[in-house]
Amino acid sequence: MPVTQAPRYLQIKQFLLERIRSGNYPVHHQIPPEEQLAQQFDVSRMTANKAIRDLVHEGYLVRQPGLGTFVTDLKAESSLLEIRNIAEEVRQRGHHYRNDMLRCESIEADDEVALRLGVRLGTRVFHTILIHRENEIPIQLENRYVNPRWVPNYLKTDFSRYTPNEVLVAACPISDLEHVVEAVLVDTQTADWLEIPVSAPCLSMVRRTWSGEHLISYARLIHPGDRYKLRSQARSA
Protein backbone atom coordinates (compact mmCIF):
# COMPACT_ATOMS: atom_id res chain seq x y z
CA MET A 1 0.00 0.00 0.00
CA PRO A 2 1.28 3.54 -0.70
CA VAL A 3 2.54 5.53 2.30
CA THR A 4 0.31 8.52 3.07
CA GLN A 5 2.34 11.65 3.61
CA ALA A 6 1.41 13.83 6.59
CA PRO A 7 -0.25 17.17 5.78
CA ARG A 8 2.28 19.92 5.17
CA TYR A 9 1.28 21.95 8.21
CA LEU A 10 1.93 18.88 10.42
CA GLN A 11 5.40 18.56 8.89
CA ILE A 12 6.14 22.15 9.85
CA LYS A 13 4.67 21.60 13.30
CA GLN A 14 6.81 18.50 13.84
CA PHE A 15 9.88 20.35 12.58
CA LEU A 16 9.35 23.09 15.17
CA LEU A 17 8.50 20.64 17.98
CA GLU A 18 11.66 18.63 17.40
CA ARG A 19 13.79 21.75 17.72
CA ILE A 20 11.96 22.93 20.83
CA ARG A 21 12.22 19.55 22.56
CA SER A 22 15.88 19.07 21.59
CA GLY A 23 16.81 22.48 22.98
CA ASN A 24 17.87 23.86 19.60
CA TYR A 25 15.07 26.38 20.11
CA PRO A 26 15.35 27.19 23.85
CA VAL A 27 12.87 29.19 25.93
CA HIS A 28 12.44 32.75 24.57
CA HIS A 29 14.04 31.79 21.22
CA GLN A 30 12.39 33.45 18.23
CA ILE A 31 11.30 30.91 15.64
CA PRO A 32 11.61 31.59 11.89
CA PRO A 33 8.84 33.84 10.53
CA GLU A 34 5.91 32.38 8.60
CA GLU A 35 7.31 33.60 5.29
CA GLN A 36 10.57 31.74 5.82
CA LEU A 37 8.85 28.52 6.91
CA ALA A 38 6.47 28.70 3.96
CA GLN A 39 9.39 29.06 1.57
CA GLN A 40 11.41 26.31 3.28
CA PHE A 41 8.55 23.79 3.04
CA ASP A 42 7.23 25.07 -0.29
CA VAL A 43 3.77 25.80 1.09
CA SER A 44 1.50 28.80 1.41
CA ARG A 45 1.91 31.24 4.26
CA MET A 46 -1.54 30.15 5.47
CA THR A 47 -0.26 26.58 5.91
CA ALA A 48 2.73 27.78 7.93
CA ASN A 49 0.39 29.93 10.00
CA LYS A 50 -1.76 26.89 10.79
CA ALA A 51 1.25 25.03 12.24
CA ILE A 52 2.26 28.01 14.36
CA ARG A 53 -1.31 28.62 15.58
CA ASP A 54 -1.54 25.00 16.75
CA LEU A 55 1.68 25.33 18.76
CA VAL A 56 0.53 28.63 20.25
CA HIS A 57 -2.74 26.97 21.32
CA GLU A 58 -0.83 24.03 22.85
CA GLY A 59 1.38 26.37 24.85
CA TYR A 60 4.70 25.81 23.07
CA LEU A 61 4.82 29.24 21.40
CA VAL A 62 3.65 32.76 22.15
CA ARG A 63 3.14 35.59 19.66
CA GLN A 64 4.49 39.05 20.48
CA PRO A 65 2.76 41.59 18.20
CA GLY A 66 5.31 43.50 16.17
CA LEU A 67 8.18 41.33 17.37
CA GLY A 68 7.58 37.74 16.28
CA THR A 69 6.80 34.31 17.73
CA PHE A 70 8.82 32.89 20.61
CA VAL A 71 9.25 29.60 22.49
CA THR A 72 7.46 29.68 25.84
CA ASP A 73 8.35 28.31 29.24
CA LEU A 74 6.37 25.06 29.40
CA LYS A 75 6.39 24.84 33.18
CA ALA A 76 2.98 24.15 34.65
CA GLU A 77 1.63 27.14 36.56
CA SER A 78 -0.65 27.52 39.57
CA SER A 79 -1.89 30.50 41.51
CA LEU A 80 -1.00 31.06 45.15
CA LEU A 81 -4.17 33.05 45.74
CA GLU A 82 -6.71 30.39 44.81
CA ILE A 83 -7.13 26.62 44.61
CA ARG A 84 -7.63 25.29 41.12
CA ASN A 85 -8.13 21.72 40.04
CA ILE A 86 -4.78 20.56 38.63
CA ALA A 87 -6.48 18.30 36.10
CA GLU A 88 -8.41 21.28 34.76
CA GLU A 89 -5.22 23.37 34.56
CA VAL A 90 -3.49 20.68 32.50
CA ARG A 91 -6.42 20.20 30.15
CA GLN A 92 -6.78 23.94 29.61
CA ARG A 93 -3.22 23.91 28.28
CA GLY A 94 -4.38 21.35 25.72
CA HIS A 95 -2.42 18.56 27.41
CA HIS A 96 -3.29 15.10 28.71
CA TYR A 97 -3.86 14.65 32.46
CA ARG A 98 -3.51 11.43 34.44
CA ASN A 99 -2.64 10.50 38.02
CA ASP A 100 -1.12 7.53 39.83
CA MET A 101 -2.63 6.60 43.20
CA LEU A 102 0.15 5.52 45.59
CA ARG A 103 -1.69 5.50 48.94
CA CYS A 104 -5.37 5.53 49.86
CA GLU A 105 -5.85 4.68 53.52
CA SER A 106 -7.06 5.55 57.00
CA ILE A 107 -4.24 6.15 59.50
CA GLU A 108 -3.66 7.55 62.98
CA ALA A 109 -2.51 11.17 63.02
CA ASP A 110 1.08 11.60 64.20
CA ASP A 111 2.37 14.77 65.89
CA GLU A 112 2.79 16.76 62.67
CA VAL A 113 -0.51 15.73 61.09
CA ALA A 114 -2.43 16.32 64.33
CA LEU A 115 -0.96 19.81 64.62
CA ARG A 116 -1.47 20.74 60.97
CA LEU A 117 -4.99 19.29 60.75
CA GLY A 118 -6.15 20.51 64.16
CA VAL A 119 -7.05 17.09 65.59
CA ARG A 120 -5.92 15.08 68.61
CA LEU A 121 -2.86 12.84 68.38
CA GLY A 122 -3.92 9.35 67.25
CA THR A 123 -7.17 10.50 65.62
CA ARG A 124 -8.07 8.47 62.54
CA VAL A 125 -7.62 10.59 59.40
CA PHE A 126 -7.78 9.86 55.69
CA HIS A 127 -4.50 9.82 53.77
CA THR A 128 -3.81 9.80 50.03
CA ILE A 129 -0.65 10.14 47.97
CA LEU A 130 -0.95 10.81 44.24
CA ILE A 131 1.35 11.65 41.38
CA HIS A 132 -0.21 14.15 38.98
CA ARG A 133 1.04 13.87 35.38
CA GLU A 134 0.96 16.19 32.40
CA ASN A 135 1.54 14.41 29.10
CA GLU A 136 2.78 11.48 31.24
CA ILE A 137 5.43 13.65 32.96
CA PRO A 138 5.12 13.93 36.77
CA ILE A 139 4.50 17.56 37.75
CA GLN A 140 3.26 17.20 41.33
CA LEU A 141 3.41 14.76 44.24
CA GLU A 142 0.36 15.33 46.44
CA ASN A 143 0.53 13.99 50.01
CA ARG A 144 -2.83 14.83 51.58
CA TYR A 145 -4.55 14.31 54.94
CA VAL A 146 -8.31 14.86 55.30
CA ASN A 147 -10.51 15.10 58.38
CA PRO A 148 -13.09 12.27 57.96
CA ARG A 149 -15.63 14.21 60.02
CA TRP A 150 -16.13 16.70 57.21
CA VAL A 151 -15.52 14.47 54.15
CA PRO A 152 -16.66 10.99 55.27
CA ASN A 153 -16.72 9.41 51.78
CA TYR A 154 -13.31 10.68 50.68
CA LEU A 155 -11.63 7.25 50.46
CA LYS A 156 -14.51 5.83 48.40
CA THR A 157 -13.69 8.19 45.51
CA ASP A 158 -12.58 6.88 42.14
CA PHE A 159 -9.45 9.05 41.93
CA SER A 160 -8.86 8.01 38.33
CA ARG A 161 -11.90 10.18 37.53
CA TYR A 162 -11.80 12.87 40.22
CA THR A 163 -8.92 14.68 41.89
CA PRO A 164 -8.85 15.20 45.68
CA ASN A 165 -9.45 18.90 45.05
CA GLU A 166 -12.70 18.14 43.21
CA VAL A 167 -13.89 15.87 46.03
CA LEU A 168 -13.14 18.40 48.76
CA VAL A 169 -14.73 21.34 46.94
CA ALA A 170 -17.87 19.28 46.23
CA ALA A 171 -18.19 18.16 49.87
CA CYS A 172 -17.15 21.38 51.61
CA PRO A 173 -16.87 24.61 49.60
CA ILE A 174 -13.48 26.13 50.42
CA SER A 175 -13.68 29.49 52.20
CA ASP A 176 -10.08 30.00 53.35
CA LEU A 177 -6.66 28.67 52.49
CA GLU A 178 -3.08 28.86 53.70
CA HIS A 179 0.03 28.33 51.56
CA VAL A 180 3.61 28.00 52.77
CA VAL A 181 6.19 27.62 49.97
CA GLU A 182 9.88 26.73 50.20
CA ALA A 183 12.65 25.30 48.05
CA VAL A 184 13.66 21.76 49.05
CA LEU A 185 15.71 18.75 48.08
CA VAL A 186 13.74 15.51 48.28
CA ASP A 187 14.48 12.00 49.52
CA THR A 188 15.15 9.02 47.26
CA GLN A 189 11.56 7.74 47.35
CA THR A 190 10.09 11.11 46.36
CA ALA A 191 12.69 11.53 43.61
CA ASP A 192 11.77 8.09 42.23
CA TRP A 193 8.07 8.96 42.24
CA LEU A 194 8.72 12.25 40.45
CA GLU A 195 11.25 10.65 38.08
CA ILE A 196 13.96 13.20 38.90
CA PRO A 197 17.51 13.02 40.33
CA VAL A 198 17.77 13.33 44.12
CA SER A 199 19.85 16.46 43.59
CA ALA A 200 17.13 18.22 41.56
CA PRO A 201 15.67 21.31 43.31
CA CYS A 202 11.95 21.18 44.07
CA LEU A 203 9.21 23.48 45.31
CA SER A 204 7.32 22.36 48.41
CA MET A 205 3.95 23.93 49.13
CA VAL A 206 2.11 23.16 52.34
CA ARG A 207 -1.59 23.88 51.89
CA ARG A 208 -4.33 23.94 54.51
CA THR A 209 -7.96 24.52 53.57
CA TRP A 210 -10.99 25.54 55.60
CA SER A 211 -14.72 25.47 54.97
CA GLY A 212 -16.17 28.06 57.29
CA GLU A 213 -14.73 27.33 60.74
CA HIS A 214 -13.79 23.74 59.87
CA LEU A 215 -10.21 22.80 58.95
CA ILE A 216 -10.79 20.29 56.18
CA SER A 217 -7.45 19.25 54.74
CA TYR A 218 -3.69 19.49 55.07
CA ALA A 219 -1.52 18.67 52.06
CA ARG A 220 2.14 18.83 51.12
CA LEU A 221 2.61 19.35 47.37
CA ILE A 222 6.05 18.72 45.85
CA HIS A 223 6.81 20.09 42.37
CA PRO A 224 9.99 19.49 40.35
CA GLY A 225 11.54 22.95 40.08
CA ASP A 226 12.12 22.73 36.33
CA ARG A 227 8.52 21.67 35.60
CA TYR A 228 6.42 23.98 37.73
CA LYS A 229 6.01 27.62 38.73
CA LEU A 230 3.76 29.41 41.18
CA ARG A 231 2.11 32.74 40.47
CA SER A 232 0.70 35.47 42.68
CA GLN A 233 -1.08 38.56 41.36
CA ALA A 234 -2.80 41.30 43.29
CA ARG A 235 -4.88 44.10 41.79
CA SER A 236 -5.42 47.49 43.36
CA ALA A 237 -8.99 48.59 43.94
QUIDAPE-V858270 format. One record per residue. N is the residue number from 0. RES is the residue in three letters. PSI is psi in whole degrees, 0 to 359 (NA if undefined). NEAR is the number of other ideal C-beta (glycine too) atoms within 10 Angstrom. D_CENTER is the distance of its C-alpha to the mean C-alpha in whole Angstrom. Layout:
n = (N N)
res = (RES RES)
psi = (PSI PSI)
near = (NEAR NEAR)
d_center = (D_CENTER D_CENTER)
//
This chain:
n = (0 1 2 3 4 5 6 7 8 9 10 11 12 13 14 15 16 17 18 19 20 21 22 23 24 25 26 27 28 29 30 31 32 33 34 35 36 37 38 39 40 41 42 43 44 45 46 47 48 49 50 51 52 53 54 55 56 57 58 59 60 61 62 63 64 65 66 67 68 69 70 71 72 73 74 75 76 77 78 79 80 81 82 83 84 85 86 87 88 89 90 91 92 93 94 95 96 97 98 99 100 101 102 103 104 105 106 107 108 109 110 111 112 113 114 115 116 117 118 119 120 121 122 123 124 125 126 127 128 129 130 131 132 133 134 135 136 137 138 139 140 141 142 143 144 145 146 147 148 149 150 151 152 153 154 155 156 157 158 159 160 161 162 163 164 165 166 167 168 169 170 171 172 173 174 175 176 177 178 179 180 181 182 183 184 185 186 187 188 189 190 191 192 193 194 195 196 197 198 199 200 201 202 203 204 205 206 207 208 209 210 211 212 213 214 215 216 217 218 219 220 221 222 223 224 225 226 227 228 229 230 231 232 233 234 235 236)
res = (MET PRO VAL THR GLN ALA PRO ARG TYR LEU GLN ILE LYS GLN PHE LEU LEU GLU ARG ILE ARG SER GLY ASN TYR PRO VAL HIS HIS GLN ILE PRO PRO GLU GLU GLN LEU ALA GLN GLN PHE ASP VAL SER ARG MET THR ALA ASN LYS ALA ILE ARG ASP LEU VAL HIS GLU GLY TYR LEU VAL ARG GLN PRO GLY LEU GLY THR PHE VAL THR ASP LEU LYS ALA GLU SER SER LEU LEU GLU ILE ARG ASN ILE ALA GLU GLU VAL ARG GLN ARG GLY HIS HIS TYR ARG ASN ASP MET LEU ARG CYS GLU SER ILE GLU ALA ASP ASP GLU VAL ALA LEU ARG LEU GLY VAL ARG LEU GLY THR ARG VAL PHE HIS THR ILE LEU ILE HIS ARG GLU ASN GLU ILE PRO ILE GLN LEU GLU ASN ARG TYR VAL ASN PRO ARG TRP VAL PRO ASN TYR LEU LYS THR ASP PHE SER ARG TYR THR PRO ASN GLU VAL LEU VAL ALA ALA CYS PRO ILE SER ASP LEU GLU HIS VAL VAL GLU ALA VAL LEU VAL ASP THR GLN THR ALA ASP TRP LEU GLU ILE PRO VAL SER ALA PRO CYS LEU SER MET VAL ARG ARG THR TRP SER GLY GLU HIS LEU ILE SER TYR ALA ARG LEU ILE HIS PRO GLY ASP ARG TYR LYS LEU ARG SER GLN ALA ARG SER ALA)
psi = (144 146 126 124 139 148 149 321 327 327 318 318 315 321 313 318 318 321 327 312 331 346 357 329 90 175 135 2 138 124 165 146 162 317 318 318 320 318 319 322 5 51 175 160 328 322 317 321 322 316 316 318 320 316 330 315 325 357 5 331 157 138 135 105 129 350 315 197 133 154 134 166 115 11 139 153 136 155 145 348 357 166 118 151 120 327 320 319 313 314 327 337 3 20 168 132 142 155 157 124 121 327 141 97 167 127 169 134 127 187 313 313 318 317 312 327 353 38 170 149 132 354 139 127 160 144 129 147 126 151 121 133 142 117 42 0 128 126 348 135 119 116 103 143 134 138 114 338 326 337 71 335 15 312 348 358 143 95 355 343 329 140 159 321 315 320 315 315 322 322 320 97 130 127 331 153 159 130 134 119 137 157 137 161 142 166 175 319 314 319 319 316 321 356 49 160 152 330 355 131 144 162 129 127 118 126 129 140 142 152 105 234 357 126 113 314 148 128 145 120 122 127 130 130 332 3 359 149 153 142 140 131 129 140 138 152 NA)
near = (3 4 5 6 8 10 13 17 21 14 15 25 21 12 16 23 16 11 16 20 11 9 9 9 20 10 12 10 14 13 20 19 14 20 10 11 21 20 13 12 16 8 18 13 13 10 19 25 15 18 26 22 15 18 20 14 11 15 16 21 22 14 12 9 5 5 8 13 20 15 19 16 11 19 15 21 14 20 13 14 11 8 16 12 16 24 18 13 18 20 13 12 18 12 18 11 20 13 19 14 13 14 11 15 10 12 13 12 22 12 8 11 17 18 12 18 19 15 19 8 11 10 16 13 24 21 19 21 17 21 18 23 19 22 13 10 14 19 22 23 24 21 17 22 22 26 22 15 12 17 21 12 10 24 16 8 20 8 17 9 8 14 19 23 21 16 21 22 16 11 16 19 10 16 12 12 15 12 17 10 15 9 9 14 13 21 10 8 11 18 19 11 18 21 13 19 10 12 8 15 12 21 18 17 18 15 19 18 23 17 18 12 7 14 18 26 27 25 19 18 21 22 24 23 14 13 19 19 13 16 9 9 7 5 4 3 2)
d_center = (42 41 38 36 34 31 31 32 29 26 28 28 24 24 26 23 20 22 23 20 18 22 21 25 23 21 18 21 23 25 26 29 30 31 35 34 32 34 37 36 35 38 36 36 34 33 31 30 28 27 25 24 23 21 19 18 17 14 13 15 18 19 23 25 28 31 29 28 24 22 19 16 13 10 8 5 6 7 11 13 16 14 12 10 9 6 7 9 7 6 10 11 10 12 10 11 9 10 11 14 16 18 20 21 24 26 27 30 28 29 30 26 25 28 28 24 25 28 30 33 33 33 32 30 26 23 21 18 15 13 10 7 7 6 10 11 9 8 5 6 10 11 15 16 20 21 25 27 29 27 24 27 26 22 23 24 21 20 16 16 16 15 12 14 13 15 18 18 18 21 23 23 22 20 23 22 19 19 17 18 16 17 17 18 19 18 21 22 20 17 17 18 15 12 15 16 19 20 21 18 17 14 13 14 13 16 16 19 19 23 24 27 29 27 25 22 20 19 16 15 11 11 8 10 12 12 8 7 9 10 13 16 18 22 24 28 30)
//
